[in-house]
Amino acid sequence: DRLLRLALEEIVRDLKADRGAILLLVKGETLTPKTVWPEGSKDVVISRTITEHVLRDRKGILSTPASGATDLRNTESIAQRDVGTVLCVPILSEDQAHGIVYLETRMASRPFRETHLHVLSAMSTQLAVALQNAQLYRSLRNAEEFGSCIFKSVAAGLFVTDLRGVVIRANDAACQLLGLEA
């Protein structure tokens, strides 16, 4: 979650958004807010129409009053609030959607432009890579912890050596057999 919070802070600062959120797909289906801007916001109000469109088409959207995307602009969540422009891009890796980055400006604020959409798309690609790396790291740590637990719990003495035959690791049972401290 720290990674996502830092990423959103950077995105909001660079693109000068008034509101934003990173939502990830849980079990590949449900978008769940993981971090929001401004921090401490209680309610995360986003356009479901826009997010569904982005996830379905696997393509970012810039929605402005002048964009002509009336089916997107006239959604209830946008009409009820002081929303000027919306940027929404998928977080994709290897054509798999992991979630979305959703940003808004207020009506009186400086609106997003097409260049902002390109920048946010590039940032979301980097975010997807970072999320994948974090997941791989967690998996590796879990596998190492699992292997370490098994290694320690085996009743027989086990040694791990390098290619030269030098012992680099021994379990508790091996240390007891040799009269060494574990």
C-alpha positions as CSV (number, residue, x, y, z in Angstrom):
1,D,0.0,0.0,0.0
2,R,2.9,2.3,0.6
3,L,4.0,1.9,-3.0
4,L,0.5,2.8,-4.2
5,R,0.3,5.8,-1.9
6,L,3.7,7.2,-3.1
7,A,2.8,6.5,-6.7
8,L,-0.5,8.4,-6.4
9,E,1.2,11.3,-4.6
10,E,3.7,11.6,-7.5
11,I,1.0,11.3,-10.1
12,V,-1.3,13.9,-8.5
13,R,1.6,16.3,-8.0
14,D,2.9,15.9,-11.6
15,L,-0.5,16.2,-13.3
16,K,-1.9,18.7,-10.8
17,A,-5.1,16.7,-10.1
18,D,-7.6,17.8,-7.5
19,R,-8.7,14.3,-6.7
20,G,-7.4,10.9,-7.5
21,A,-7.5,7.2,-6.6
22,I,-5.8,4.0,-7.4
23,L,-8.1,1.0,-7.5
24,L,-7.0,-2.5,-7.9
25,L,-9.0,-5.5,-9.1
26,V,-9.5,-8.0,-6.3
27,K,-9.7,-11.6,-7.5
28,G,-9.7,-10.2,-11.0
29,E,-13.2,-8.8,-10.7
30,T,-14.0,-6.1,-8.1
31,L,-12.3,-2.7,-8.2
32,T,-11.2,-1.8,-4.7
33,P,-9.8,1.6,-3.7
34,K,-6.2,1.1,-2.3
35,T,-5.2,4.7,-2.0
36,V,-7.0,8.1,-2.5
37,W,-6.1,11.7,-2.8
38,P,-6.5,14.0,-0.9
39,E,-5.3,11.7,1.8
40,G,-7.9,11.0,4.5
41,S,-10.8,11.3,2.0
42,K,-13.6,9.2,3.4
43,D,-15.6,8.7,0.3
44,V,-14.2,7.5,-3.0
45,V,-16.6,8.7,-5.7
46,I,-15.7,7.6,-9.1
47,S,-17.6,7.1,-12.3
48,R,-18.4,3.4,-12.7
49,T,-19.2,4.0,-16.4
50,I,-15.8,5.4,-17.0
51,T,-13.9,2.7,-15.1
52,E,-15.9,-0.1,-16.8
53,H,-15.2,1.5,-20.2
54,V,-11.4,1.7,-19.4
55,L,-11.2,-1.9,-18.1
56,R,-13.2,-3.3,-21.0
57,D,-11.3,-1.4,-23.7
58,R,-7.9,-1.6,-21.9
59,K,-7.4,2.0,-23.0
60,G,-7.2,5.3,-21.1
61,I,-9.9,8.0,-21.3
62,L,-9.8,11.8,-21.1
63,S,-13.3,13.1,-20.5
64,T,-13.8,16.8,-20.7
65,P,-16.9,19.0,-21.3
66,A,-15.6,19.5,-24.8
67,S,-14.7,15.9,-25.5
68,G,-18.1,15.0,-26.9
69,A,-18.1,11.8,-24.9
70,T,-21.6,12.6,-23.6
71,D,-22.3,9.0,-22.5
72,L,-19.3,9.4,-20.1
73,R,-19.8,13.0,-19.1
74,N,-23.4,12.5,-18.1
75,T,-22.9,9.9,-15.5
76,E,-24.5,10.6,-12.1
77,S,-21.2,10.6,-10.2
78,I,-19.8,13.3,-12.4
79,A,-23.0,15.4,-12.8
80,Q,-23.5,15.6,-9.0
81,R,-20.0,16.9,-8.2
82,D,-17.9,19.8,-9.4
83,V,-15.9,17.7,-11.9
84,G,-14.2,19.4,-14.7
85,T,-12.1,16.7,-16.4
86,V,-11.5,13.1,-15.7
87,L,-8.4,11.0,-16.6
88,C,-8.7,7.3,-16.2
89,V,-6.2,4.7,-17.3
90,P,-5.8,1.0,-16.8
91,I,-2.9,-0.5,-14.9
92,L,-1.8,-3.2,-17.4
93,S,1.0,-5.8,-17.6
94,E,1.2,-8.4,-20.3
95,D,-2.4,-7.4,-21.3
96,Q,-3.7,-8.3,-17.9
97,A,-5.6,-5.5,-16.1
98,H,-4.6,-5.1,-12.5
99,G,-6.7,-2.0,-11.8
100,I,-7.0,1.7,-12.7
101,V,-5.7,5.2,-11.9
102,Y,-8.5,7.7,-11.7
103,L,-7.9,11.5,-11.6
104,E,-10.2,14.5,-11.6
105,T,-10.0,18.2,-11.8
106,R,-12.6,20.6,-10.5
107,M,-14.6,22.8,-12.9
108,A,-12.6,25.9,-12.1
109,S,-9.3,24.2,-12.2
110,R,-6.9,23.8,-15.1
111,P,-8.3,21.0,-17.3
112,F,-6.5,17.9,-18.3
113,R,-5.3,17.6,-21.9
114,E,-4.4,14.8,-24.2
115,T,-0.7,15.1,-23.2
116,H,-1.8,14.4,-19.6
117,L,-3.4,11.2,-20.8
118,H,-0.2,10.1,-22.4
119,V,1.9,10.9,-19.3
120,L,-0.6,9.1,-17.0
121,S,-0.6,6.0,-19.4
122,A,3.2,5.9,-19.2
123,M,3.1,6.3,-15.4
124,S,0.5,3.5,-15.0
125,T,2.8,1.2,-17.1
126,Q,5.6,1.8,-14.6
127,L,3.2,1.3,-11.8
128,A,2.2,-2.1,-13.3
129,V,5.8,-3.2,-13.4
130,A,6.4,-2.0,-9.8
131,L,3.3,-4.0,-8.6
132,Q,4.5,-7.1,-10.4
133,N,7.9,-6.8,-8.9
134,A,6.4,-6.3,-5.4
135,Q,4.3,-9.4,-5.9
136,L,7.3,-11.4,-7.1
137,Y,9.3,-10.2,-4.1
138,R,6.5,-11.3,-1.7
139,S,6.3,-14.7,-3.4
140,L,10.0,-15.2,-3.2
141,R,10.1,-14.2,0.5
142,N,7.2,-16.6,1.2
143,A,9.0,-19.4,-0.6
144,E,12.2,-18.7,1.2
145,E,10.4,-18.6,4.6
146,F,8.6,-21.9,3.7
147,G,11.9,-23.5,2.7
148,S,13.6,-22.3,5.8
149,C,10.9,-23.7,8.1
150,I,11.1,-27.1,6.4
151,F,14.9,-27.0,6.6
152,K,14.8,-26.2,10.3
153,S,12.1,-28.7,11.2
154,V,13.6,-31.8,9.5
155,A,14.7,-34.3,12.3
156,A,17.6,-35.5,10.2
157,G,20.8,-33.5,10.0
158,L,21.0,-31.5,6.7
159,F,23.9,-29.6,5.3
160,V,23.9,-27.2,2.3
161,T,27.2,-26.8,0.6
162,D,28.5,-24.6,-2.2
163,L,30.1,-26.0,-5.4
164,R,33.4,-26.5,-3.6
165,G,31.9,-28.5,-0.8
166,V,32.1,-25.8,1.8
167,V,29.2,-26.0,4.2
168,I,27.2,-22.8,4.0
169,R,24.2,-23.8,6.0
170,A,23.2,-26.6,8.5
171,N,20.0,-27.2,10.3
172,D,19.7,-27.7,14.1
173,A,19.8,-31.5,13.9
174,A,23.1,-31.4,11.9
175,C,24.6,-28.9,14.5
176,Q,23.6,-31.2,17.4
177,L,25.2,-34.2,15.6
178,L,28.4,-32.3,15.3
179,G,28.2,-30.8,18.8
180,L,28.0,-27.3,17.4
181,E,25.8,-24.4,18.5
182,A,22.9,-23.8,16.2
